Amino acid sequence: MLCPKCSTVDDKVIDSRLSKDGTSIRRRRECLGCDTRFTTYEQIERIELLAVKRDGRREPFDRQKLLSSFIKACEKRPISIDLMEESVNAILNDLESGQDREISTKTIGAKVMVRLHAIDPVAYVRFASVYRRFEEIGEFIEEIQSLERRAPLSEDQKELFHKTP
């Protein structure tokens, strides 16, 4: 590692610790040339993924944007940020394990919908309404009915979606 003070590449590691979030290793080093101590961080090199938009534009995959989508869909729902983070990490790991480096936003959205469907039906419908670009109330009703066919509604949910004459 290049010393920040004298630019010597000879150093020794004094201490290594796992970072608080567990995604990197913090190393304290000492330069053998000038005895300066400095800190470095080592982390897994992630493969650069590109998100291919509906209009064909490509942009770097943004983990924070994906997490933001989960947060918006799960707003005011009893879902912990840890569960949302876990879902984002699972999606990211799944995308990185594939052969493709260019992933369509349609594929990413489908993975989010699978995760949200397992977590919370309200968050799922919220995300689906944006992802599928619902324009009419009928589309919401169809999605809720398809959800009910897949997983029966709880008594509270039935009350919420009960049609009054």
C-alpha positions as CSV (number, residue, x, y, z in Angstrom):
1,M,0.0,0.0,0.0
2,L,1.3,3.4,-0.9
3,C,2.2,5.5,2.2
4,P,0.3,8.8,2.1
5,K,3.3,10.7,3.5
6,C,6.4,9.4,1.8
7,S,4.9,7.3,-1.0
8,T,6.9,4.2,0.0
9,V,5.1,0.9,-0.8
10,D,6.6,-1.0,2.1
11,D,4.4,-1.2,5.2
12,K,3.2,-3.7,7.8
13,V,-0.3,-4.3,9.1
14,I,-0.6,-3.5,12.8
15,D,-4.3,-4.3,13.3
16,S,-7.2,-5.7,11.2
17,R,-10.9,-5.4,12.2
18,L,-14.2,-6.1,10.5
19,S,-16.1,-2.8,9.9
20,K,-19.3,-2.1,11.8
21,D,-21.5,-3.0,8.9
22,G,-19.5,-6.1,8.1
23,T,-18.9,-5.2,4.5
24,S,-15.3,-4.2,4.7
25,I,-12.1,-4.8,6.7
26,R,-10.4,-1.9,8.4
27,R,-6.6,-2.2,8.5
28,R,-4.1,-0.1,10.5
29,R,-0.8,0.1,8.8
30,E,2.6,1.4,9.5
31,C,5.0,2.6,6.8
32,L,8.4,1.0,7.1
33,G,10.1,4.0,5.5
34,C,8.8,6.9,7.7
35,D,6.9,5.1,10.6
36,T,3.6,7.0,9.6
37,R,0.5,5.1,10.6
38,F,-2.5,5.1,8.4
39,T,-5.8,3.3,7.9
40,T,-7.0,1.4,4.8
41,Y,-10.3,-0.3,4.1
42,E,-10.6,-3.5,2.1
43,Q,-13.9,-4.5,0.5
44,I,-15.3,-6.9,-2.0
45,E,-15.0,-5.7,-5.6
46,R,-18.5,-5.5,-6.9
47,I,-19.1,-6.0,-10.6
48,E,-20.5,-2.9,-12.3
49,L,-24.0,-3.5,-13.4
50,L,-26.0,-1.3,-15.8
51,A,-29.7,-0.8,-15.6
52,V,-31.3,-0.7,-19.0
53,K,-34.3,1.7,-18.9
54,R,-37.6,1.2,-20.9
55,D,-36.4,3.7,-23.5
56,G,-33.1,1.9,-24.0
57,R,-30.9,4.3,-21.9
58,R,-28.3,2.7,-19.7
59,E,-27.2,3.9,-16.4
60,P,-25.1,2.4,-13.5
61,F,-27.2,0.3,-11.2
62,D,-27.9,2.3,-8.1
63,R,-28.4,0.2,-4.9
64,Q,-29.6,3.3,-3.0
65,K,-32.3,3.9,-5.7
66,L,-33.5,0.3,-5.2
67,L,-33.6,0.7,-1.4
68,S,-35.4,4.0,-1.9
69,S,-38.1,2.1,-3.9
70,F,-38.5,-0.3,-1.0
71,I,-38.8,2.5,1.5
72,K,-41.5,4.3,-0.5
73,A,-43.5,1.1,-1.0
74,C,-43.2,0.2,2.7
75,E,-43.9,3.7,4.1
76,K,-46.1,3.6,7.2
77,R,-46.1,-0.2,7.1
78,P,-44.7,-2.4,10.0
79,I,-41.6,-3.4,8.0
80,S,-38.1,-2.9,9.4
81,I,-35.4,-1.2,7.5
82,D,-33.3,-4.3,8.2
83,L,-35.8,-6.4,6.2
84,M,-35.8,-3.9,3.4
85,E,-31.9,-3.9,3.4
86,E,-31.9,-7.7,3.4
87,S,-34.2,-7.8,0.4
88,V,-32.1,-5.2,-1.5
89,N,-29.0,-7.3,-0.8
90,A,-30.6,-10.5,-1.9
91,I,-31.7,-8.9,-5.2
92,L,-28.3,-7.4,-5.7
93,N,-26.6,-10.7,-5.1
94,D,-29.0,-12.4,-7.4
95,L,-28.3,-9.9,-10.2
96,E,-24.5,-10.1,-9.7
97,S,-24.5,-13.9,-9.8
98,G,-26.1,-13.9,-13.3
99,Q,-24.1,-13.7,-16.5
100,D,-25.6,-10.4,-17.7
101,R,-24.0,-7.1,-16.7
102,E,-26.8,-5.2,-18.3
103,I,-30.1,-5.8,-16.5
104,S,-33.4,-4.4,-17.7
105,T,-35.4,-2.4,-15.2
106,K,-38.3,-4.8,-16.0
107,T,-36.2,-7.6,-14.6
108,I,-35.2,-5.6,-11.5
109,G,-38.9,-4.5,-10.9
110,A,-40.1,-8.1,-11.2
111,K,-37.6,-9.2,-8.5
112,V,-38.7,-6.3,-6.3
113,M,-42.4,-7.4,-6.7
114,V,-41.6,-11.0,-5.7
115,R,-39.8,-9.7,-2.6
116,L,-42.6,-7.3,-1.7
117,H,-45.3,-9.9,-2.3
118,A,-43.7,-12.1,0.3
119,I,-43.2,-9.2,2.8
120,D,-46.4,-7.1,2.7
121,P,-49.4,-7.0,0.3
122,V,-50.0,-3.3,0.7
123,A,-46.3,-2.5,-0.1
124,Y,-46.6,-4.9,-3.1
125,V,-49.7,-3.1,-4.5
126,R,-48.1,0.3,-4.0
127,F,-45.0,-0.7,-5.9
128,A,-47.0,-2.5,-8.6
129,S,-49.1,0.6,-9.2
130,V,-46.0,2.6,-10.1
131,Y,-44.1,-0.2,-11.8
132,R,-47.0,-1.2,-13.9
133,R,-48.2,2.3,-14.4
134,F,-51.8,1.9,-13.2
135,E,-54.0,4.6,-14.6
136,E,-57.4,3.5,-13.5
137,I,-58.9,2.3,-10.2
138,G,-59.9,-1.0,-12.0
139,E,-56.3,-1.9,-12.3
140,F,-55.8,-1.6,-8.5
141,I,-58.9,-3.7,-7.9
142,E,-57.7,-6.4,-10.4
143,E,-54.3,-6.5,-8.7
144,I,-55.8,-6.8,-5.2
145,Q,-58.1,-9.6,-6.4
146,S,-55.2,-11.4,-7.9
147,L,-53.4,-11.1,-4.6
148,E,-56.4,-12.5,-2.8
149,R,-56.4,-15.5,-5.1
150,R,-52.7,-16.1,-4.3
151,A,-53.0,-15.5,-0.6
152,P,-56.3,-15.0,1.2
153,L,-56.8,-11.6,2.9
154,S,-56.7,-11.3,6.6
155,E,-59.9,-10.1,8.4
156,D,-58.6,-6.6,8.7
157,Q,-57.7,-6.5,5.0
158,K,-61.2,-7.9,4.1
159,E,-62.7,-5.0,6.1
160,L,-60.5,-2.5,4.3
161,F,-61.4,-3.7,0.8
162,H,-65.1,-4.6,1.6
163,K,-67.4,-3.0,-0.9
164,T,-70.3,-1.1,0.6
165,P,-73.6,-1.2,-1.3
